[in-house]
Amino acid sequence: MTRPLLSRIAETLYWIGRYVERADDTARLLDVSVHRLLDDPETCRSIFAVLGLSPSASVSPSAVIRRLAYDLDEPASIAASVTSARDSARGVREVLSSEVWECLNVTWHQLARLESQPPHAYLSFVRERAALFFGLADGSMSRDDCWRFIVLGRSLERVDMTTRLLAVHLTSDWRLLLQASGADESFTRTHGARDGEVLEFLLLDRLFPRSVVYSLLTAEKCLRALAPGTARAGVADSAQAAIGRVRAGLEYTDLNELNDRLPDLLAALQEASAAAGEAIAKRFFQRREAMAWVGA
């Protein structure tokens, strides 16, 4: 039997999951887009729109990378996200495995040294370290509430980022969208070069761990374990209800109508993600100050 988890620790773990996932997602987005910034200023505006930020005055590749990757004063930057994750983990080291803590600590120490390297080296390092962090969490932590809050934060962040990417529709190049979502190779193995299934794959594929449906199902599973329901009818937990409703509506969407219904589906997903985040904070966390992404 595990000990009850303090709300402060639960909130910290939840946000560690979100911080690391946001750093990973931003690194993917920048890594596949940076070469296009030289030729297409609209790509820069799209990147900022995905992240919910106002565009910079300068749209040069170096200025975009500086703000979104290295700038500690930009809360949505990779460096700021990694720093927040590491600082948060330092306060809850007693509930993390030593491997998980060391992963974040080493990542934080090495990031500044990589700023002098080409952007690809920095962004690839962040992606690899994020994968290592979640792999170590899965492999070295008990499947208790501590692990569940990390996974819950990661899952909701994935839903948020994927729906933002689709809503902004970064480019008409579906391959770039797949790469930014970390789905390019898995999609190709599943569907080959048929671009017509990209939306279906990113939204509805139950086997791909970065799809919206898979992330929603994972979040629901975590919430059911964190707050087991005892009601004979209905769902008492408002976070589960918000996620379950939008997940069911998404899964039962007619695939032939997916393109036409996309704006409504994405709006519903964004609303459900925000509602679930608020419900989770209200139920599990006691802090009154809202912790949220800029532009969320």
C-alpha positions as CSV (number, residue, x, y, z in Angstrom):
1,M,0.0,0.0,0.0
2,T,1.4,3.4,-1.0
3,R,1.3,6.5,1.2
4,P,-1.0,9.3,0.3
5,L,0.6,11.9,-2.0
6,L,0.8,15.5,-0.9
7,S,-1.0,17.9,-3.3
8,R,2.2,20.0,-3.6
9,I,4.2,16.9,-4.8
10,A,1.3,15.8,-7.1
11,E,1.2,19.2,-8.8
12,T,5.0,19.3,-9.2
13,L,5.1,15.9,-10.8
14,Y,2.2,16.8,-13.2
15,W,4.1,19.9,-14.3
16,I,7.4,18.1,-14.7
17,G,5.6,15.8,-17.2
18,R,4.3,18.8,-19.0
19,Y,7.5,20.8,-19.0
20,V,9.6,17.9,-20.5
21,E,6.9,17.1,-23.1
22,R,6.7,20.8,-24.1
23,A,10.5,21.0,-24.5
24,D,10.5,17.8,-26.6
25,D,7.6,19.0,-28.8
26,T,9.1,22.5,-29.3
27,A,12.4,20.9,-30.2
28,R,10.7,18.7,-32.8
29,L,8.8,21.7,-34.3
30,L,11.9,23.9,-34.6
31,D,14.2,21.1,-35.8
32,V,12.0,20.3,-38.8
33,S,11.1,24.0,-39.5
34,V,14.4,25.9,-39.1
35,H,15.6,25.4,-42.6
36,R,12.3,26.8,-44.0
37,L,12.6,30.0,-42.0
38,L,15.2,31.2,-44.5
39,D,12.8,31.1,-47.4
40,D,9.3,31.6,-45.8
41,P,8.6,34.2,-43.1
42,E,5.1,32.7,-42.8
43,T,6.6,29.6,-41.3
44,C,7.9,31.8,-38.4
45,R,4.5,33.2,-37.7
46,S,3.0,29.7,-37.8
47,I,5.5,28.4,-35.2
48,F,4.6,31.2,-32.8
49,A,0.9,30.6,-33.4
50,V,1.4,26.9,-32.5
51,L,3.0,27.8,-29.3
52,G,0.4,30.5,-28.5
53,L,2.9,33.4,-28.6
54,S,3.1,36.7,-30.3
55,P,5.5,36.8,-33.2
56,S,8.9,38.4,-32.7
57,A,9.8,41.6,-34.3
58,S,12.6,39.8,-36.2
59,V,11.7,36.7,-38.2
60,S,15.3,35.7,-38.9
61,P,16.1,32.1,-38.1
62,S,18.7,33.1,-35.5
63,A,16.2,35.3,-33.7
64,V,13.5,32.7,-33.7
65,I,15.9,30.0,-32.4
66,R,17.3,32.4,-29.8
67,R,13.8,33.1,-28.4
68,L,12.2,29.7,-28.6
69,A,15.3,27.5,-27.7
70,Y,17.7,29.5,-25.6
71,D,15.9,32.4,-24.0
72,L,15.4,31.8,-20.3
73,D,13.2,34.9,-20.1
74,E,10.7,33.3,-22.5
75,P,8.6,30.9,-20.4
76,A,7.7,28.8,-23.4
77,S,11.3,28.3,-24.6
78,I,13.1,24.9,-24.4
79,A,15.7,26.2,-22.0
80,A,13.0,27.6,-19.7
81,S,11.0,24.4,-19.8
82,V,14.0,22.3,-19.0
83,T,15.0,24.6,-16.2
84,S,11.5,24.5,-14.7
85,A,11.4,20.7,-14.9
86,R,14.8,20.4,-13.2
87,D,14.1,23.0,-10.5
88,S,10.7,21.3,-9.8
89,A,12.4,17.8,-9.7
90,R,14.9,19.1,-7.2
91,G,12.1,19.8,-4.7
92,V,10.6,16.3,-5.0
93,R,13.7,14.1,-5.3
94,E,12.5,11.8,-2.6
95,V,9.7,10.5,-4.8
96,L,11.7,10.2,-8.1
97,S,14.2,7.5,-8.9
98,S,17.8,8.7,-8.8
99,E,18.1,7.9,-12.6
100,V,15.2,10.3,-13.4
101,W,16.6,13.1,-11.3
102,E,20.1,12.6,-12.7
103,C,18.7,12.7,-16.2
104,L,17.1,16.1,-15.7
105,N,20.1,17.5,-13.8
106,V,22.6,16.5,-16.4
107,T,20.4,17.7,-19.2
108,W,20.1,21.1,-17.5
109,H,23.9,21.4,-17.0
110,Q,24.7,20.5,-20.6
111,L,22.1,22.6,-22.4
112,A,24.0,25.9,-21.9
113,R,27.2,24.4,-23.4
114,L,25.3,23.4,-26.5
115,E,24.2,26.9,-27.4
116,S,27.5,27.5,-29.3
117,Q,26.8,24.4,-31.4
118,P,24.5,24.4,-34.6
119,P,20.8,24.4,-33.7
120,H,20.3,20.9,-34.9
121,A,22.8,19.6,-32.3
122,Y,20.9,21.4,-29.5
123,L,17.5,20.4,-30.6
124,S,18.5,16.7,-31.2
125,F,20.0,16.6,-27.7
126,V,16.7,17.9,-26.2
127,R,14.7,15.3,-28.0
128,E,17.0,12.5,-27.0
129,R,17.1,13.6,-23.3
130,A,13.3,13.9,-23.2
131,A,13.0,10.3,-24.5
132,L,15.5,9.2,-22.0
133,F,13.6,11.0,-19.1
134,F,10.3,9.3,-19.9
135,G,12.0,6.0,-20.6
136,L,13.7,6.1,-17.2
137,A,10.4,7.1,-15.5
138,D,8.7,4.1,-17.1
139,G,11.6,1.8,-16.3
140,S,12.7,2.8,-12.8
141,M,9.5,4.2,-11.0
142,S,6.7,2.1,-9.5
143,R,3.3,2.5,-11.2
144,D,2.1,4.5,-8.3
145,D,0.5,8.0,-8.1
146,C,3.9,9.7,-8.6
147,W,4.4,8.0,-11.9
148,R,0.7,8.6,-12.9
149,F,0.9,12.4,-12.4
150,I,4.0,12.6,-14.6
151,V,2.3,10.5,-17.3
152,L,-0.9,12.5,-16.9
153,G,0.9,15.8,-17.5
154,R,2.7,14.4,-20.5
155,S,-0.5,13.0,-22.0
156,L,-2.4,16.3,-21.8
157,E,0.5,18.3,-23.1
158,R,0.7,16.0,-26.2
159,V,-3.0,16.5,-26.8
160,D,-2.6,20.2,-26.6
161,M,0.4,20.4,-28.9
162,T,-0.9,18.1,-31.5
163,T,-4.2,20.0,-31.7
164,R,-2.3,23.3,-31.9
165,L,-0.3,21.9,-34.8
166,L,-3.4,20.8,-36.7
167,A,-5.3,24.0,-35.9
168,V,-2.6,26.2,-37.2
169,H,-1.9,23.8,-40.1
170,L,1.7,24.7,-40.2
171,T,2.1,24.0,-43.9
172,S,0.4,22.1,-46.7
173,D,3.3,19.7,-46.5
174,W,1.9,16.8,-44.6
175,R,5.3,15.3,-44.2
176,L,6.5,18.2,-42.3
177,L,3.5,18.0,-40.0
178,L,4.2,14.3,-39.4
179,Q,7.9,15.1,-38.6
180,A,6.9,17.9,-36.2
181,S,4.6,15.4,-34.4
182,G,7.2,12.7,-34.2
183,A,5.0,10.5,-36.4
184,D,6.8,10.4,-39.8
185,E,8.4,6.9,-39.7
186,S,5.5,5.2,-37.9
187,F,3.0,6.7,-40.3
188,T,5.1,5.6,-43.3
189,R,5.3,2.0,-42.0
190,T,1.5,2.0,-41.5
191,H,0.2,3.8,-44.5
192,G,3.1,4.2,-46.9
193,A,3.0,7.5,-48.8
194,R,-0.8,7.9,-48.7
195,D,-1.1,11.4,-47.3
196,G,-4.9,11.0,-47.1
197,E,-4.6,9.2,-43.8
198,V,-2.5,11.7,-42.0
199,L,-5.4,13.3,-40.0
200,E,-6.7,9.9,-39.2
201,F,-3.3,8.8,-37.9
202,L,-2.5,11.8,-35.8
203,L,-6.0,12.0,-34.3
204,L,-7.4,8.5,-34.1
205,D,-4.7,5.8,-34.3
206,R,-5.0,3.7,-31.1
207,L,-1.5,2.1,-31.5
208,F,0.6,5.2,-32.0
209,P,1.5,6.7,-28.6
210,R,1.6,10.3,-29.7
211,S,-1.8,10.3,-31.3
212,V,-4.6,12.4,-29.7
213,V,-6.8,9.4,-29.0
214,Y,-4.0,7.3,-27.5
215,S,-3.0,10.3,-25.3
216,L,-6.6,10.8,-24.2
217,L,-7.0,7.1,-23.3
218,T,-3.8,7.3,-21.3
219,A,-4.9,10.3,-19.4
220,E,-8.3,8.7,-18.6
221,K,-6.5,5.6,-17.4
222,C,-4.3,7.7,-15.1
223,L,-7.3,9.6,-13.7
224,R,-9.3,6.4,-13.0
225,A,-6.4,5.1,-11.0
226,L,-5.8,8.4,-9.2
227,A,-9.5,8.8,-8.3
228,P,-11.4,5.5,-8.4
229,G,-15.1,6.1,-9.0
230,T,-17.7,4.6,-6.7
231,A,-20.8,6.0,-8.4
232,R,-23.2,3.4,-9.8
233,A,-24.1,5.7,-12.7
234,G,-22.3,8.5,-14.5
235,V,-18.8,9.8,-14.0
236,A,-18.2,11.8,-10.8
237,D,-14.8,13.2,-11.8
238,S,-15.1,16.2,-14.0
239,A,-11.7,15.8,-15.5
240,Q,-12.5,12.2,-16.6
241,A,-15.9,13.4,-17.9
242,A,-14.3,16.2,-20.0
243,I,-11.7,13.9,-21.5
244,G,-14.1,10.9,-22.0
245,R,-16.7,13.0,-23.8
246,V,-14.3,14.5,-26.3
247,R,-12.5,11.2,-26.8
248,A,-15.7,9.3,-27.5
249,G,-16.9,12.0,-29.9
250,L,-13.5,11.8,-31.7
251,E,-13.4,8.0,-31.9
252,Y,-16.9,7.8,-33.3
253,T,-16.4,10.4,-36.0
254,D,-17.2,9.3,-39.5
255,L,-13.8,9.1,-41.2
256,N,-15.3,10.4,-44.4
257,E,-16.3,13.6,-42.6
258,L,-13.0,14.0,-40.7
259,N,-11.6,16.8,-42.9
260,D,-14.9,18.8,-42.9
261,R,-15.3,18.4,-39.1
262,L,-11.7,19.2,-38.3
263,P,-12.2,22.8,-37.0
264,D,-15.0,21.8,-34.7
265,L,-13.1,18.7,-33.4
266,L,-9.9,20.7,-32.7
267,A,-11.9,23.4,-30.9
268,A,-13.6,20.7,-28.8
269,L,-10.3,19.1,-28.0
270,Q,-8.7,22.4,-26.9
271,E,-11.7,23.2,-24.7
272,A,-11.7,19.7,-23.2
273,S,-7.9,19.8,-22.5
274,A,-8.3,23.2,-20.8
275,A,-11.3,22.0,-18.8
276,A,-9.5,18.8,-17.8
277,G,-6.5,20.8,-16.6
278,E,-8.7,23.1,-14.5
279,A,-10.6,20.1,-13.0
280,I,-7.3,18.3,-12.2
281,A,-6.0,21.4,-10.4
282,K,-9.2,21.9,-8.5
283,R,-9.4,18.2,-7.4
284,F,-5.8,17.3,-6.7
285,F,-3.8,20.6,-6.2
286,Q,-4.3,23.2,-3.5
287,R,-2.2,26.0,-5.0
288,R,-4.3,29.0,-5.9
289,E,-1.8,30.5,-8.4
290,A,-2.6,29.3,-11.9
291,M,0.3,27.4,-13.5
292,A,-0.3,27.5,-17.2
293,W,1.5,28.0,-20.5
294,V,1.8,31.4,-22.0
295,G,-1.0,31.7,-24.6
296,A,-2.7,28.6,-23.4
